[in-house]
Amino acid sequence: MRKQLLHALVILFVFISMPVIQSAEESHIALRSFYSNLSVSQAQSMPNISIREKNDWGFYGHSTISHSYGLKLVNSDNVVIDHATGLIWHQPGSDEKLEWEEAKKWVRELNVRGHFGYNDWRLPTLEEAASLLESDKSNGLYIDPVFSNYQEWVWTGDEYGSEGAWGVYFGSGLVFWVNFDSGFYVRPVRSGK
């Protein structure tokens, strides 16, 4: 009798907690994860962004997402898990500035090595990179101090016509397009699973 009661309680617990688990998994804020060729007006109309000032090449602003970051130690280095979006960020980022094509190559090399045990790193989309912009400075940058403050300027995988690609400057909260041969840092991301 006790065994049957225990079995019934276990089944009841599983069915009662299932919607809670499913809703927690589905509660991530969905950000665009595929690359696009964006105009300035498309960049300025991204969701989850509060714009302070628009200009001809982008805007100054910050994310409206309430992030919940966690660090995870993987092979003696950290990744940043964003529980709000489900994204996993490469915490240290690149050590040096790279041109856009070099940045894409750097990420490909991370994947060949299976860096941090993953082989699906990529440049973030503009929407993903801009989501890191905070409304207030911390450690001199508009980004949470859980991230390295070394990478002030970061590339995205999104292009601006045939002229350049989009980047984010955490020193001032600037989202803008720049020529492909400019030197920016790389902060790779992967979609959490």
N, C-alpha and C positions, 0 to 999 in steps of 0.2 A: 504494500500500500504506500509506504513512504517513498519507495523508488518511483512509483507511478506519479505520485504527487510532485516529486522533484522534477521528473521528466516534463510534466505539464507546466510547472513554473518556468523551466528553462525555455520551453517553446513559447510561452506567453511573453517572457522577457524579450526574446528575439523578435517577435512580431510587433511588440509595443515599441521597441527601440529602433526598429528599422526605419520608420519615417523620419525620426530625429537624425539618424546617421545620414540618410539620403538628403535631407534638407541642408545639413551642414556641408555636404560635399557640393551641393548645387548653389551654395550661397556666395561663391566667388564672383567678383566683379569681372565680367568678360571684357578683355581688351583685344583689339585687333592684333593678330599674331602673324599675318601674312603681309609681305611687302607690297607697297603701292607707289605710284608716281603721283605725288601730291602737289597741288597748287598751294599758294599762300592762303587763299580763302578756305580751302579744305582743311589745312592745318589749323586755322583759326576757329574752325567749327567742330573740333574734336570734342567728344564728350568728356566729362569728368575733369574739366580744366576751367579755372577762373582766370580770365585775362585782365591784367592791369593796364596794358598799353599795346595797341596794335601798330604795326608799321609795314612797310612794303616788302620786307624780307622775313617776317614772322611775327613774334609777339613776346612780351614779358608776361609771365603768369605763374601759376602753381596748380598743383593737383587738388581736387576736392575729395579724393579718396582718403578715408581714414585707415591708414595701413596698420598692420600688426605684423612686425618683423620678428623673425627668429633666426639665430645662427645655428648652423649645423657643421660640426667638424668632420671633414672628409679628407683622409690622407694628409693630415697635418695642415690643412688649409680650410678656411671657412667658405661656405656658401650661405647666402641670405635667402631665407624662405619668406615670401610675402603671403601671409595667410589670407589677406583680403582679396588678392588677385589670383593666387595659386601659382605665381611665377617663382622661379628659383634663379637667383642672380649670382654671378661670379663675383664674390666680394672684393678681391684685390684689384681686378681689372688689369689692363696692360700697364707695363712699367714705362712705356714711352709713347710719344705721339706718333701716329701712323697716318698715311694717306688712306683714302677710302678703300682702294683695291687692296692695299697692304693689310688693312683692318680685317677685311673679309678673309684674306689668306691666313691671318693670325688665328681667327676663329676656326677655320678648316683644320689647322694644325692641332688646335686643342682637341678637336673631335677625333682626329687620327690617333692621338695619344690616349684617348679615353679619359680626358682630364676630369678629375674628381669622380671618376667612375662613370661618366656620362659621355655620349658621343653625339648629342643633339643640341650643342650650344649654337647660338646664332646671334647676330646683331639684333638688338631690340627694334621694334617698330617705333615710329615717332610717338605713337600713343603710349606704348609701354615705357619708353625712356622719360617722356614728359610726366608720366604718372609718379615718378620719383621726386618731382619738384615739390618742396615744402613751402609753406607760406612764410616761414621765418627762417633766418639763418641759424645754423648750428655749426661750430667749428669753421666759420667763415664761408660756408656754402649753403645753398638752399636744397640740402639733401640730408636725410637722417644720418646721424653719426655712426650708425651700424655699418655704413659703407665707408670705404677708404676716401679720405678727402684729397687724395692725390689727383684723381681724375676729374678735373674741373670741366673739361670739354669732352663730350662723348659723341661718337657716331651712332647713327641709326641705319637700318637697312633700306629705308625709304629714300627715293630719289626725288629731285626737283627737276622735271623736264630732262634735258640732256646736259644740263649745265652743272649739276651738283647733287648733293645729298643733304638730308636734314640732320641737324645736330642739336644738342642741348648743352647750354652753358650754365652750370650750377652756381657759378659765382654771382650771377645777377638774375637768374630765373628766365634766361633767354632761350627761346625756341626759334630756330632760324635755319635757312638753307645756306650752304656754303659750297664753294668749288671742290671738286673731287680731290684736288692736290693739296688741300689744307691738311694740317696735322692735328688730329684729335686722338683722344684715348679711346680704348675699347672697354665697354662694360657688358660682357656677354650675358645672355639670359637663356633660359630654357623653360618650356611649359611644364609645370608640375604634373605629376601623375598620381 
